[in-house]
């Protein structure tokens, strides 16, 4: 595939027409049209529907543009770095992150990054859906306890814990002699399966098992936390979401959920090299969590 023809096609697709692309690039409309036609011929598919008044990408053209614009940007950035003899982060950096982590930790990290690298246009999208970095146009995605995926590479930058918390005035259940699970008024996530138990670590002693009796089921962890703050009941929540509330006395800490730590990873497509923008952002994130542990004030 001719990279120059591909670059010309992406330029036309990004600017929505040959005229605008020609004005931006300083190249003639005829040259751009010819190069796109050559690309279509080499691929054997129509990429652009040309009308008298408008231009529209075909499904094949849209798919090609979405999958190659990031790669071409990285190639251009790599070339600039070689010419300059340095790797200066610049351009657009788009990141997807889980809603809770994005709201609690990323604003301060993003601010520090923006001040350090003013030539990078950083965009962070808070969402809990599972995204594909290539198809969805992300340079980096942050995931909690990700499943192995050969299409993704990255690093773990933070461990977290799940804590059992409750309103300060709510009595903590006392373990009886029989050691049975203790029922407790609770606020649960909507996705929590029926009969789920909370196993609270008790150090050298046997774990304390709580049986949550849901009076509320809510669709997000932020909603669950706010319901507990309002006095509805106990909940199982990530430490990063409740650490400040516990420190301020607005929530009571009952115990830490037994089990492995929660792992938070930064991942990108295995098909891409780590660019200067991504590398710089990861360095800022890792400086915020030098011991890979969340504190109430990460920066």
C-alpha positions as protocol buffer text, in pm:
chain_id: "A"
residue {
  index: 1
  type: UNK
  ca { x: 0 y: 0 z: 0 }
}
residue {
  index: 2
  type: UNK
  ca { x: 133 y: 342 z: -99 }
}
residue {
  index: 3
  type: UNK
  ca { x: 173 y: 540 z: 227 }
}
residue {
  index: 4
  type: UNK
  ca { x: 160 y: 875 z: 46 }
}
residue {
  index: 5
  type: UNK
  ca { x: -169 y: 780 z: -122 }
}
residue {
  index: 6
  type: UNK
  ca { x: -302 y: 657 z: 211 }
}
residue {
  index: 7
  type: UNK
  ca { x: -193 y: 983 z: 377 }
}
residue {
  index: 8
  type: UNK
  ca { x: -370 y: 1183 z: 106 }
}
residue {
  index: 9
  type: UNK
  ca { x: -687 y: 979 z: 152 }
}
residue {
  index: 10
  type: UNK
  ca { x: -683 y: 1034 z: 529 }
}
residue {
  index: 11
  type: UNK
  ca { x: -628 y: 1406 z: 475 }
}
residue {
  index: 12
  type: UNK
  ca { x: -934 y: 1425 z: 247 }
}
residue {
  index: 13
  type: UNK
  ca { x: -1141 y: 1212 z: 486 }
}
residue {
  index: 14
  type: UNK
  ca { x: -1041 y: 1418 z: 790 }
}
residue {
  index: 15
  type: UNK
  ca { x: -1130 y: 1751 z: 623 }
}
residue {
  index: 16
  type: UNK
  ca { x: -1445 y: 1629 z: 451 }
}
residue {
  index: 17
  type: UNK
  ca { x: -1351 y: 1713 z: 94 }
}
residue {
  index: 18
  type: UNK
  ca { x: -1079 y: 1762 z: -166 }
}
residue {
  index: 19
  type: UNK
  ca { x: -1109 y: 2143 z: -160 }
}
residue {
  index: 20
  type: UNK
  ca { x: -1057 y: 2183 z: 214 }
}
residue {
  index: 21
  type: UNK
  ca { x: -779 y: 1922 z: 213 }
}
residue {
  index: 22
  type: UNK
  ca { x: -608 y: 2107 z: -71 }
}
residue {
  index: 23
  type: UNK
  ca { x: -623 y: 2439 z: 118 }
}
residue {
  index: 24
  type: UNK
  ca { x: -480 y: 2286 z: 435 }
}
residue {
  index: 25
  type: UNK
  ca { x: -201 y: 2092 z: 264 }
}
residue {
  index: 26
  type: UNK
  ca { x: -117 y: 2336 z: -15 }
}
residue {
  index: 27
  type: UNK
  ca { x: -152 y: 2059 z: -272 }
}
residue {
  index: 28
  type: UNK
  ca { x: -385 y: 2071 z: -572 }
}
residue {
  index: 29
  type: UNK
  ca { x: -730 y: 1911 z: -572 }
}
residue {
  index: 30
  type: UNK
  ca { x: -638 y: 1724 z: -891 }
}
residue {
  index: 31
  type: UNK
  ca { x: -333 y: 1566 z: -728 }
}
residue {
  index: 32
  type: UNK
  ca { x: -527 y: 1459 z: -420 }
}
residue {
  index: 33
  type: UNK
  ca { x: -808 y: 1316 z: -633 }
}
residue {
  index: 34
  type: UNK
  ca { x: -562 y: 1123 z: -848 }
}
residue {
  index: 35
  type: UNK
  ca { x: -380 y: 978 z: -546 }
}
residue {
  index: 36
  type: UNK
  ca { x: -706 y: 866 z: -382 }
}
residue {
  index: 37
  type: UNK
  ca { x: -818 y: 708 z: -711 }
}
residue {
  index: 38
  type: UNK
  ca { x: -486 y: 519 z: -729 }
}
residue {
  index: 39
  type: UNK
  ca { x: -538 y: 393 z: -374 }
}
residue {
  index: 40
  type: UNK
  ca { x: -890 y: 276 z: -457 }
}
residue {
  index: 41
  type: UNK
  ca { x: -759 y: 94 z: -763 }
}
residue {
  index: 42
  type: UNK
  ca { x: -481 y: -78 z: -569 }
}
residue {
  index: 43
  type: UNK
  ca { x: -725 y: -194 z: -299 }
}
residue {
  index: 44
  type: UNK
  ca { x: -1003 y: -282 z: -541 }
}
residue {
  index: 45
  type: UNK
  ca { x: -1271 y: -100 z: -340 }
}
residue {
  index: 46
  type: UNK
  ca { x: -1445 y: 237 z: -356 }
}
residue {
  index: 47
  type: UNK
  ca { x: -1342 y: 454 z: -60 }
}
residue {
  index: 48
  type: UNK
  ca { x: -1520 y: 780 z: -140 }
}
residue {
  index: 49
  type: UNK
  ca { x: -1856 y: 850 z: -303 }
}
residue {
  index: 50
  type: UNK
  ca { x: -1808 y: 1170 z: -504 }
}
residue {
  index: 51
  type: UNK
  ca { x: -2117 y: 1384 z: -554 }
}
residue {
  index: 52
  type: UNK
  ca { x: -2155 y: 1717 z: -728 }
}
residue {
  index: 53
  type: UNK
  ca { x: -2198 y: 1904 z: -399 }
}
residue {
  index: 54
  type: UNK
  ca { x: -2066 y: 1668 z: -133 }
}
residue {
  index: 55
  type: UNK
  ca { x: -1826 y: 1388 z: -51 }
}
residue {
  index: 56
  type: UNK
  ca { x: -1914 y: 1080 z: 153 }
}
residue {
  index: 57
  type: UNK
  ca { x: -1697 y: 795 z: 277 }
}
residue {
  index: 58
  type: UNK
  ca { x: -1812 y: 445 z: 191 }
}
residue {
  index: 59
  type: UNK
  ca { x: -1822 y: 184 z: 469 }
}
residue {
  index: 60
  type: UNK
  ca { x: -1484 y: 60 z: 348 }
}
residue {
  index: 61
  type: UNK
  ca { x: -1347 y: 414 z: 339 }
}
residue {
  index: 62
  type: UNK
  ca { x: -1471 y: 488 z: 690 }
}
residue {
  index: 63
  type: UNK
  ca { x: -1317 y: 166 z: 826 }
}
residue {
  index: 64
  type: UNK
  ca { x: -982 y: 240 z: 659 }
}
residue {
  index: 65
  type: UNK
  ca { x: -977 y: 597 z: 791 }
}
residue {
  index: 66
  type: UNK
  ca { x: -1056 y: 492 z: 1148 }
}
residue {
  index: 67
  type: UNK
  ca { x: -786 y: 225 z: 1151 }
}
residue {
  index: 68
  type: UNK
  ca { x: -504 y: 420 z: 985 }
}
residue {
  index: 69
  type: UNK
  ca { x: -529 y: 783 z: 1101 }
}
residue {
  index: 70
  type: UNK
  ca { x: -364 y: 703 z: 1435 }
}
residue {
  index: 71
  type: UNK
  ca { x: -92 y: 497 z: 1272 }
}
residue {
  index: 72
  type: UNK
  ca { x: -10 y: 772 z: 1022 }
}
residue {
  index: 73
  type: UNK
  ca { x: 5 y: 1025 z: 1304 }
}
residue {
  index: 74
  type: UNK
  ca { x: 254 y: 805 z: 1490 }
}
residue {
  index: 75
  type: UNK
  ca { x: 465 y: 760 z: 1175 }
}
residue {
  index: 76
  type: UNK
  ca { x: 472 y: 1137 z: 1125 }
}
residue {
  index: 77
  type: UNK
  ca { x: 561 y: 1191 z: 1491 }
}
residue {
  index: 78
  type: UNK
  ca { x: 841 y: 935 z: 1470 }
}
residue {
  index: 79
  type: UNK
  ca { x: 981 y: 1111 z: 1164 }
}
residue {
  index: 80
  type: UNK
  ca { x: 972 y: 1448 z: 1337 }
}
residue {
  index: 81
  type: UNK
  ca { x: 1150 y: 1299 z: 1639 }
}
residue {
  index: 82
  type: UNK
  ca { x: 1430 y: 1164 z: 1420 }
}
residue {
  index: 83
  type: UNK
  ca { x: 1472 y: 1498 z: 1243 }
}
residue {
  index: 84
  type: UNK
  ca { x: 1473 y: 1695 z: 1566 }
}
residue {
  index: 85
  type: UNK
  ca { x: 1697 y: 1445 z: 1743 }
}
residue {
  index: 86
  type: UNK
  ca { x: 1445 y: 1426 z: 2028 }
}
residue {
  index: 87
  type: UNK
  ca { x: 1105 y: 1286 z: 2106 }
}
residue {
  index: 88
  type: UNK
  ca { x: 887 y: 1583 z: 2197 }
}
residue {
  index: 89
  type: UNK
  ca { x: 527 y: 1493 z: 2291 }
}
residue {
  index: 90
  type: UNK
  ca { x: 284 y: 1686 z: 2073 }
}
residue {
  index: 91
  type: UNK
  ca { x: -51 y: 1640 z: 1902 }
}
residue {
  index: 92
  type: UNK
  ca { x: -372 y: 1477 z: 2019 }
}
residue {
  index: 93
  type: UNK
  ca { x: -381 y: 1216 z: 2298 }
}
residue {
  index: 94
  type: UNK
  ca { x: -714 y: 1039 z: 2352 }
}
residue {
  index: 95
  type: UNK
  ca { x: -768 y: 816 z: 2656 }
}
residue {
  index: 96
  type: UNK
  ca { x: -1059 y: 602 z: 2776 }
}
residue {
  index: 97
  type: UNK
  ca { x: -1091 y: 538 z: 3152 }
}
residue {
  index: 98
  type: UNK
  ca { x: -1347 y: 382 z: 3390 }
}
residue {
  index: 99
  type: UNK
  ca { x: -1590 y: 637 z: 3530 }
}
residue {
  index: 100
  type: UNK
  ca { x: -1486 y: 609 z: 3896 }
}
residue {
  index: 101
  type: UNK
  ca { x: -1113 y: 623 z: 3830 }
}
residue {
  index: 102
  type: UNK
  ca { x: -1160 y: 908 z: 3583 }
}
residue {
  index: 103
  type: UNK
  ca { x: -1357 y: 1117 z: 3833 }
}
residue {
  index: 104
  type: UNK
  ca { x: -1149 y: 1045 z: 4142 }
}
residue {
  index: 105
  type: UNK
  ca { x: -787 y: 1033 z: 4021 }
}
residue {
  index: 106
  type: UNK
  ca { x: -750 y: 1160 z: 3667 }
}
residue {
  index: 107
  type: UNK
  ca { x: -843 y: 1531 z: 3694 }
}
residue {
  index: 108
  type: UNK
  ca { x: -530 y: 1611 z: 3898 }
}
residue {
  index: 109
  type: UNK
  ca { x: -312 y: 1383 z: 3685 }
}
residue {
  index: 110
  type: UNK
  ca { x: -451 y: 1538 z: 3366 }
}
residue {
  index: 111
  type: UNK
  ca { x: -386 y: 1889 z: 3498 }
}
residue {
  index: 112
  type: UNK
  ca { x: -27 y: 1806 z: 3582 }
}
residue {
  index: 113
  type: UNK
  ca { x: 24 y: 1650 z: 3238 }
}
residue {
  index: 114
  type: UNK
  ca { x: -133 y: 1948 z: 3058 }
}
residue {
  index: 115
  type: UNK
  ca { x: 96 y: 2191 z: 3239 }
}
residue {
  index: 116
  type: UNK
  ca { x: 404 y: 1982 z: 3164 }
}
residue {
  index: 117
  type: UNK
  ca { x: 320 y: 1915 z: 2797 }
}
residue {
  index: 118
  type: UNK
  ca { x: 131 y: 2214 z: 2654 }
}
residue {
  index: 119
  type: UNK
  ca { x: 177 y: 2093 z: 2295 }
}
residue {
  index: 120
  type: UNK
  ca { x: -39 y: 1786 z: 2360 }
}
residue {
  index: 121
  type: UNK
  ca { x: -418 y: 1814 z: 2328 }
}
residue {
  index: 122
  type: UNK
  ca { x: -534 y: 1567 z: 2595 }
}
residue {
  index: 123
  type: UNK
  ca { x: -887 y: 1423 z: 2588 }
}
residue {
  index: 124
  type: UNK
  ca { x: -1007 y: 1179 z: 2856 }
}
residue {
  index: 125
  type: UNK
  ca { x: -1339 y: 1000 z: 2808 }
}
residue {
  index: 126
  type: UNK
  ca { x: -1498 y: 853 z: 3123 }
}
residue {
  index: 127
  type: UNK
  ca { x: -1687 y: 534 z: 3034 }
}
residue {
  index: 128
  type: UNK
  ca { x: -1734 y: 183 z: 3168 }
}
residue {
  index: 129
  type: UNK
  ca { x: -1791 y: 6 z: 2836 }
}
residue {
  index: 130
  type: UNK
  ca { x: -1519 y: -219 z: 2694 }
}
residue {
  index: 131
  type: UNK
  ca { x: -1356 y: -25 z: 2411 }
}
residue {
  index: 132
  type: UNK
  ca { x: -1116 y: -119 z: 2134 }
}
residue {
  index: 133
  type: UNK
  ca { x: -826 y: 128 z: 2105 }
}
residue {
  index: 134
  type: UNK
  ca { x: -804 y: 96 z: 1726 }
}
residue {
  index: 135
  type: UNK
  ca { x: -1171 y: 85 z: 1632 }
}
residue {
  index: 136
  type: UNK
  ca { x: -1271 y: 351 z: 1886 }
}
residue {
  index: 137
  type: UNK
  ca { x: -977 y: 580 z: 1816 }
}
residue {
  index: 138
  type: UNK
  ca { x: -799 y: 573 z: 2154 }
}
residue {
  index: 139
  type: UNK
  ca { x: -425 y: 603 z: 2210 }
}
residue {
  index: 140
  type: UNK
  ca { x: -455 y: 450 z: 2557 }
}
residue {
  index: 141
  type: UNK
  ca { x: -724 y: 272 z: 2756 }
}
residue {
  index: 142
  type: UNK
  ca { x: -735 y: 221 z: 3132 }
}
residue {
  index: 143
  type: UNK
  ca { x: -898 y: -98 z: 3258 }
}
residue {
  index: 144
  type: UNK
  ca { x: -965 y: -255 z: 3597 }
}
residue {
  index: 145
  type: UNK
  ca { x: -873 y: -625 z: 3631 }
}
residue {
  index: 146
  type: UNK
  ca { x: -850 y: -672 z: 3252 }
}
residue {
  index: 147
  type: UNK
  ca { x: -876 y: -1019 z: 3100 }
}
residue {
  index: 148
  type: UNK
  ca { x: -573 y: -1134 z: 2897 }
}
residue {
  index: 149
  type: UNK
  ca { x: -598 y: -1004 z: 2541 }
}
residue {
  index: 150
  type: UNK
  ca { x: -322 y: -1063 z: 2285 }
}
residue {
  index: 151
  type: UNK
  ca { x: -432 y: -752 z: 2097 }
}
residue {
  index: 152
  type: UNK
  ca { x: -340 y: -531 z: 2394 }
}
residue {
  index: 153
  type: UNK
  ca { x: -13 y: -457 z: 2570 }
}
residue {
  index: 154
  type: UNK
  ca { x: 59 y: -236 z: 2868 }
}
residue {
  index: 155
  type: UNK
  ca { x: 148 y: -217 z: 3230 }
}
residue {
  index: 156
  type: UNK
  ca { x: -13 y: -234 z: 3573 }
}
residue {
  index: 157
  type: UNK
  ca { x: 32 y: 100 z: 3745 }
}
residue {
  index: 158
  type: UNK
  ca { x: -194 y: 73 z: 4051 }
}
residue {
  index: 159
  type: UNK
  ca { x: -334 y: -175 z: 4299 }
}
residue {
  index: 160
  type: UNK
  ca { x: -651 y: -99 z: 4492 }
}
residue {
  index: 161
  type: UNK
  ca { x: -867 y: -273 z: 4752 }
}
residue {
  index: 162
  type: UNK
  ca { x: -1238 y: -321 z: 4805 }
}
residue {
  index: 163
  type: UNK
  ca { x: -1359 y: -195 z: 5141 }
}
residue {
  index: 164
  type: UNK
  ca { x: -1679 y: -260 z: 5332 }
}
residue {
  index: 165
  type: UNK
  ca { x: -1813 y: 76 z: 5447 }
}
residue {
  index: 166
  type: UNK
  ca { x: -2128 y: 201 z: 5616 }
}
residue {
  index: 167
  type: UNK
  ca { x: -2289 y: 519 z: 5751 }
}
residue {
  index: 168
  type: UNK
  ca { x: -2114 y: 623 z: 6076 }
}
residue {
  index: 169
  type: UNK
  ca { x: -2424 y: 558 z: 6287 }
}
residue {
  index: 170
  type: UNK
  ca { x: -2487 y: 205 z: 6157 }
}
residue {
  index: 171
  type: UNK
  ca { x: -2396 y: -78 z: 6395 }
}
residue {
  index: 172
  type: UNK
  ca { x: -2138 y: -325 z: 6272 }
}
residue {
  index: 173
  type: UNK
  ca { x: -2254 y: -687 z: 6300 }
}
residue {
  index: 174
  type: UNK
  ca { x: -2090 y: -895 z: 6573 }
}
residue {
  index: 175
  type: UNK
  ca { x: -1974 y: -1247 z: 6491 }
}
residue {
  index: 176
  type: UNK
  ca { x: -2159 y: -1506 z: 6696 }
}
residue {
  index: 177
  type: UNK
  ca { x: -2030 y: -1837 z: 6829 }
}
residue {
  index: 178
  type: UNK
  ca { x: -2179 y: -2032 z: 6537 }
}
residue {
  index: 179
  type: UNK
  ca { x: -1975 y: -1835 z: 6278 }
}
residue {
  index: 180
  type: UNK
  ca { x: -2267 y: -1813 z: 6034 }
}
residue {
  index: 181
  type: UNK
  ca { x: -2292 y: -1534 z: 5780 }
}
residue {
  index: 182
  type: UNK
  ca { x: -2429 y: -1215 z: 5928 }
}
residue {
  index: 183
  type: UNK
  ca { x: -2713 y: -1033 z: 5754 }
}
residue {
  index: 184
  type: UNK
  ca { x: -2657 y: -663 z: 5694 }
}
residue {
  index: 185
  type: UNK
  ca { x: -2867 y: -390 z: 5533 }
}
residue {
  index: 186
  type: UNK
  ca { x: -2689 y: -309 z: 5208 }
}
residue {
  index: 187
  type: UNK
  ca { x: -2672 y: -106 z: 4889 }
}
residue {
  index: 188
  type: UNK
  ca { x: -2562 y: -317 z: 4592 }
}
residue {
  index: 189
  type: UNK
  ca { x: -2469 y: -268 z: 4231 }
}
residue {
  index: 190
  type: UNK
  ca { x: -2742 y: -376 z: 3993 }
}
residue {
  index: 191
  type: UNK
  ca { x: -2511 y: -637 z: 3842 }
}
residue {
  index: 192
  type: UNK
  ca { x: -2443 y: -809 z: 4179 }
}
residue {
  index: 193
  type: UNK
  ca { x: -2572 y: -1169 z: 4158 }
}
residue {
  index: 194
  type: UNK
  ca { x: -2832 y: -1291 z: 4410 }
}
residue {
  index: 195
  type: UNK
  ca { x: -2682 y: -1459 z: 4715 }
}
residue {
  index: 196
  type: UNK
  ca { x: -2346 y: -1282 z: 4689 }
}
residue {
  index: 197
  type: UNK
  ca { x: -2150 y: -1271 z: 5016 }
}
residue {
  index: 198
  type: UNK
  ca { x: -1892 y: -1026 z: 5150 }
}
residue {
  index: 199
  type: UNK
  ca { x: -1589 y: -1194 z: 5307 }
}
residue {
  index: 200
  type: UNK
  ca { x: -1418 y: -951 z: 5542 }
}
residue {
  index: 201
  type: UNK
  ca { x: -1054 y: -1017 z: 5626 }
}
residue {
  index: 202
  type: UNK
  ca { x: -987 y: -1043 z: 5999 }
}
residue {
  index: 203
  type: UNK
  ca { x: -611 y: -1091 z: 6000 }
}
residue {
  index: 204
  type: UNK
  ca { x: -497 y: -1408 z: 6175 }
}
residue {
  index: 205
  type: UNK
  ca { x: -854 y: -1493 z: 6275 }
}
residue {
  index: 206
  type: UNK
  ca { x: -1118 y: -1651 z: 6052 }
}
residue {
  index: 207
  type: UNK
  ca { x: -1272 y: -1422 z: 5794 }
}
residue {
  index: 208
  type: UNK
  ca { x: -1606 y: -1263 z: 5884 }
}
residue {
  index: 209
  type: UNK
  ca { x: -1874 y: -1337 z: 5627 }
}
residue {
  index: 210
  type: UNK
  ca { x: -2151 y: -1084 z: 5573 }
}
residue {
  index: 211
  type: UNK
  ca { x: -2475 y: -1153 z: 5389 }
}
residue {
  index: 212
  type: UNK
  ca { x: -2589 y: -828 z: 5224 }
}
residue {
  index: 213
  type: UNK
  ca { x: -2964 y: -775 z: 5236 }
}
residue {
  index: 214
  type: UNK
  ca { x: -3021 y: -527 z: 4950 }
}
residue {
  index: 215
  type: UNK
  ca { x: -3260 y: -243 z: 5013 }
}
residue {
  index: 216
  type: UNK
  ca { x: -3125 y: -64 z: 4704 }
}
residue {
  index: 217
  type: UNK
  ca { x: -2972 y: -175 z: 4375 }
}
residue {
  index: 218
  type: UNK
  ca { x: -2803 y: 99 z: 4174 }
}
residue {
  index: 219
  type: UNK
  ca { x: -2625 y: 97 z: 3839 }
}
residue {
  index: 220
  type: UNK
  ca { x: -2302 y: 280 z: 3929 }
}
residue {
  index: 221
  type: UNK
  ca { x: -2046 y: 281 z: 4209 }
}
residue {
  index: 222
  type: UNK
  ca { x: -2082 y: 658 z: 4246 }
}
residue {
  index: 223
  type: UNK
  ca { x: -2455 y: 615 z: 4309 }
}
residue {
  index: 224
  type: UNK
  ca { x: -2387 y: 338 z: 4561 }
}
residue {
  index: 225
  type: UNK
  ca { x: -2139 y: 555 z: 4751 }
}
residue {
  index: 226
  type: UNK
  ca { x: -2378 y: 849 z: 4764 }
}
residue {
  index: 227
  type: UNK
  ca { x: -2660 y: 625 z: 4891 }
}
residue {
  index: 228
  type: UNK
  ca { x: -2434 y: 501 z: 5173 }
}
residue {
  index: 229
  type: UNK
  ca { x: -2343 y: 861 z: 5255 }
}
residue {
  index: 230
  type: UNK
  ca { x: -2716 y: 930 z: 5280 }
}
residue {
  index: 231
  type: UNK
  ca { x: -2753 y: 652 z: 5536 }
}
residue {
  index: 232
  type: UNK
  ca { x: -2915 y: 378 z: 5325 }
}
residue {
  index: 233
  type: UNK
  ca { x: -2690 y: 91 z: 5429 }
}
residue {
  index: 234
  type: UNK
  ca { x: -2348 y: -72 z: 5399 }
}
residue {
  index: 235
  type: UNK
  ca { x: -2167 y: -131 z: 5069 }
}
residue {
  index: 236
  type: UNK
  ca { x: -1861 y: -291 z: 4913 }
}
residue {
  index: 237
  type: UNK
  ca { x: -1667 y: -14 z: 4734 }
}
residue {
  index: 238
  type: UNK
  ca { x: -1318 y: 50 z: 4597 }
}
residue {
  index: 239
  type: UNK
  ca { x: -1080 y: 228 z: 4830 }
}
residue {
  index: 240
  type: UNK
  ca { x: -1007 y: 501 z: 4575 }
}
residue {
  index: 241
  type: UNK
  ca { x: -1374 y: 600 z: 4586 }
}
residue {
  index: 242
  type: UNK
  ca { x: -1417 y: 612 z: 4966 }
}
residue {
  index: 243
  type: UNK
  ca { x: -1073 y: 687 z: 5116 }
}
residue {
  index: 244
  type: UNK
  ca { x: -1139 y: 1059 z: 5157 }
}
residue {
  index: 245
  type: UNK
  ca { x: -1488 y: 997 z: 5297 }
}
residue {
  index: 246
  type: UNK
  ca { x: -1347 y: 758 z: 5559 }
}
residue {
  index: 247
  type: UNK
  ca { x: -1067 y: 1001 z: 5651 }
}
residue {
  index: 248
  type: UNK
  ca { x: -1324 y: 1279 z: 5697 }
}
residue {
  index: 249
  type: UNK
  ca { x: -1550 y: 1061 z: 5913 }
}
residue {
  index: 250
  type: UNK
  ca { x: -1838 y: 1066 z: 5663 }
}
residue {
  index: 251
  type: UNK
  ca { x: -1816 y: 689 z: 5620 }
}
residue {
  index: 252
  type: UNK
  ca { x: -1730 y: 415 z: 5870 }
}
residue {
  index: 253
  type: UNK
  ca { x: -1474 y: 154 z: 5767 }
}
residue {
  index: 254
  type: UNK
  ca { x: -1580 y: -198 z: 5865 }
}
residue {
  index: 255
  type: UNK
  ca { x: -1307 y: -400 z: 5698 }
}
residue {
  index: 256
  type: UNK
  ca { x: -1123 y: -498 z: 5383 }
}
residue {
  index: 257
  type: UNK
  ca { x: -1275 y: -750 z: 5148 }
}
residue {
  index: 258
  type: UNK
  ca { x: -1070 y: -1071 z: 5145 }
}
residue {
  index: 259
  type: UNK
  ca { x: -920 y: -1165 z: 4811 }
}
residue {
  index: 260
  type: UNK
  ca { x: -661 y: -1050 z: 4558 }
}
residue {
  index: 261
  type: UNK
  ca { x: -598 y: -679 z: 4505 }
}
residue {
  index: 262
  type: UNK
  ca { x: -776 y: -488 z: 4233 }
}
residue {
  index: 263
  type: UNK
  ca { x: -534 y: -422 z: 3946 }
}
residue {
  index: 264
  type: UNK
  ca { x: -556 y: -111 z: 3728 }
}
residue {
  index: 265
  type: UNK
  ca { x: -378 y: -128 z: 3391 }
}
residue {
  index: 266
  type: UNK
  ca { x: -293 y: 114 z: 3111 }
}
residue {
  index: 267
  type: UNK
  ca { x: -320 y: -64 z: 2775 }
}
residue {
  index: 268
  type: UNK
  ca { x: -280 y: 10 z: 2407 }
}
residue {
  index: 269
  type: UNK
  ca { x: -297 y: -181 z: 2082 }
}
residue {
  index: 270
  type: UNK
  ca { x: -17 y: -435 z: 2040 }
}
residue {
  index: 271
  type: UNK
  ca { x: 2 y: -322 z: 1677 }
}
residue {
  index: 272
  type: UNK
  ca { x: 134 y: 22 z: 1774 }
}
residue {
  index: 273
  type: UNK
  ca { x: 463 y: 143 z: 1911 }
}
residue {
  index: 274
  type: UNK
  ca { x: 452 y: 345 z: 2231 }
}
residue {
  index: 275
  type: UNK
  ca { x: 459 y: 707 z: 2111 }
}
residue {
  index: 276
  type: UNK
  ca { x: 609 y: 1002 z: 2293 }
}
residue {
  index: 277
  type: UNK
  ca { x: 266 y: 1128 z: 2405 }
}
residue {
  index: 278
  type: UNK
  ca { x: 166 y: 795 z: 2560 }
}
residue {
  index: 279
  type: UNK
  ca { x: 505 y: 745 z: 2722 }
}
residue {
  index: 280
  type: UNK
  ca { x: 491 y: 1092 z: 2879 }
}
residue {
  index: 281
  type: UNK
  ca { x: 141 y: 1037 z: 3013 }
}
residue {
  index: 282
  type: UNK
  ca { x: 236 y: 702 z: 3168 }
}
residue {
  index: 283
  type: UNK
  ca { x: 534 y: 866 z: 3338 }
}
residue {
  index: 284
  type: UNK
  ca { x: 305 y: 1125 z: 3497 }
}
residue {
  index: 285
  type: UNK
  ca { x: 63 y: 853 z: 3610 }
}
residue {
  index: 286
  type: UNK
  ca { x: 339 y: 641 z: 3763 }
}
residue {
  index: 287
  type: UNK
  ca { x: 483 y: 942 z: 3947 }
}
residue {
  index: 288
  type: UNK
  ca { x: 136 y: 993 z: 4097 }
}
residue {
  index: 289
  type: UNK
  ca { x: 139 y: 635 z: 4233 }
}
residue {
  index: 290
  type: UNK
  ca { x: 508 y: 560 z: 4304 }
}
residue {
  index: 291
  type: UNK
  ca { x: 426 y: 259 z: 4521 }
}
residue {
  index: 292
  type: UNK
  ca { x: 138 y: 141 z: 4297 }
}
residue {
  index: 293
  type: UNK
  ca { x: -97 y: 215 z: 4585 }
}
residue {
  index: 294
  type: UNK
  ca { x: -383 y: 462 z: 4602 }
}
residue {
  index: 295
  type: UNK
  ca { x: -373 y: 739 z: 4863 }
}
residue {
  index: 296
  type: UNK
  ca { x: -648 y: 992 z: 4926 }
}
residue {
  index: 297
  type: UNK
  ca { x: -431 y: 1263 z: 4768 }
}
residue {
  index: 298
  type: UNK
  ca { x: -239 y: 1102 z: 4479 }
}
residue {
  index: 299
  type: UNK
  ca { x: -62 y: 1421 z: 4374 }
}
